[in-house]
Amino acid sequence: MPSTLQPSTERPATSYDEACTRFEALLRQDTKAIDPASASRLVTPGHRTERVMVLFHGLTNSPRQYESLTERFAARGYSLLIPRIPFHGYADRMNVDHA
C-alpha cells in the first residue's frame, strides 16, 4: 500500500530565541476583537527545556481552558504552547464566525 504522507514543509525553530520570536509574531496577528485573556499562550522558564507540550483547546473554547493544567506542567519543568485556534477567543462571545 503506497504511503499518503507528504513530506513536511515546516521549518522548525532552530533556537529558543527564534521560537519566542515566532510566538510574538503569532500574537501580533490578533486584532482587538480577541479577548486578551483568550490569546495564545507560551509558558516557559525563560530558556530551552527538554520537555514541551502543545495543547489545543476545545471547540468554542480558548487557551484559557488550560490555566490550571498549564501551571502544573510548568512547575514540572515543561514549556507549553497553547495556540488560539482561528475564530475562537473573541471578546464578543455571541459572534457567528464558527458558522
C-alpha atoms as one frame of an Amber mdcrd trajectory, in Angstrom:
protein
   0.000   0.000   0.000   1.567   3.350  -1.028   2.113   5.987   1.624  -0.144
   9.033   1.531   2.057  11.026   3.884   3.510  14.188   2.421   6.933  15.499
   3.380   6.793  18.326   5.866   7.285  21.822   4.541   7.535  23.254   8.043
  10.692  24.910   9.253  11.109  24.257  12.984  12.780  26.968  15.008  16.479
  26.320  15.478  16.793  28.103  18.822  14.814  29.140  21.864  15.040  32.805
  20.866  13.753  32.081  17.365  10.814  30.139  18.801   9.930  33.071  21.087
  10.184  35.497  18.159   7.801  33.331  16.132   5.369  33.234  19.027   5.434
  37.032  19.305   4.665  37.228  15.574   1.702  34.912  16.146   0.369  37.228
  18.859   0.710  40.271  16.600  -1.777  38.670  14.196  -4.568  39.058  16.751
  -6.913  42.010  16.402  -8.766  43.995  19.064 -11.661  41.548  18.577  -9.692
  38.922  20.546 -10.220  38.832  24.299  -6.701  39.283  25.777  -7.471  36.565
  28.356  -8.129  34.172  25.455  -4.964  34.860  23.448  -2.393  32.212  22.567
  -0.004  31.379  25.392   3.616  30.393  25.623   4.742  29.349  29.081   8.467
  28.748  29.578  11.036  29.174  32.332  12.914  31.590  30.057  15.183  29.010
  28.449  15.042  25.850  26.366  13.607  22.809  28.158  13.805  19.099  27.481
  10.043  18.675  27.676   7.469  20.604  25.667   3.701  20.266  25.338   1.399
  21.732  22.699  -2.192  21.899  23.890  -5.155  22.578  21.598  -8.299  23.884
  23.218 -11.768  22.555  22.509 -14.411  23.805  20.115 -15.898  27.135  21.268
 -13.189  27.439  23.920  -9.811  29.210  24.120  -6.316  28.733  25.607  -7.663
  29.875  28.961  -9.247  26.380  29.156  -5.849  25.068  30.286  -4.934  27.572
  33.026  -4.703  25.109  35.909  -3.160  22.333  33.819  -0.547  24.747  32.454
   0.569  25.700  35.954   1.011  22.059  36.932   3.165  21.125  33.942   5.200
  24.346  34.102   6.013  23.518  37.734   7.382  20.176  36.491   9.756  21.836
  34.029   7.723  21.745  30.826   7.452  24.514  28.263   3.902  24.844  26.961
   2.480  26.289  23.767  -1.280  26.796  23.715  -2.264  28.425  20.418  -5.616
  30.104  19.974  -7.417  28.247  17.208  -8.720  30.604  14.473 -12.220  32.023
  15.052 -12.015  31.373  18.816 -11.389  33.628  21.790 -13.334  36.666  20.626
 -14.365  39.289  23.172 -17.845  39.129  21.596 -18.763  35.584  22.526 -22.012
  35.811  20.528 -20.227  36.121  17.170 -21.141  33.770  14.326 -17.631  33.183
  12.972 -17.768  29.459  13.754 -20.520  29.170  11.160
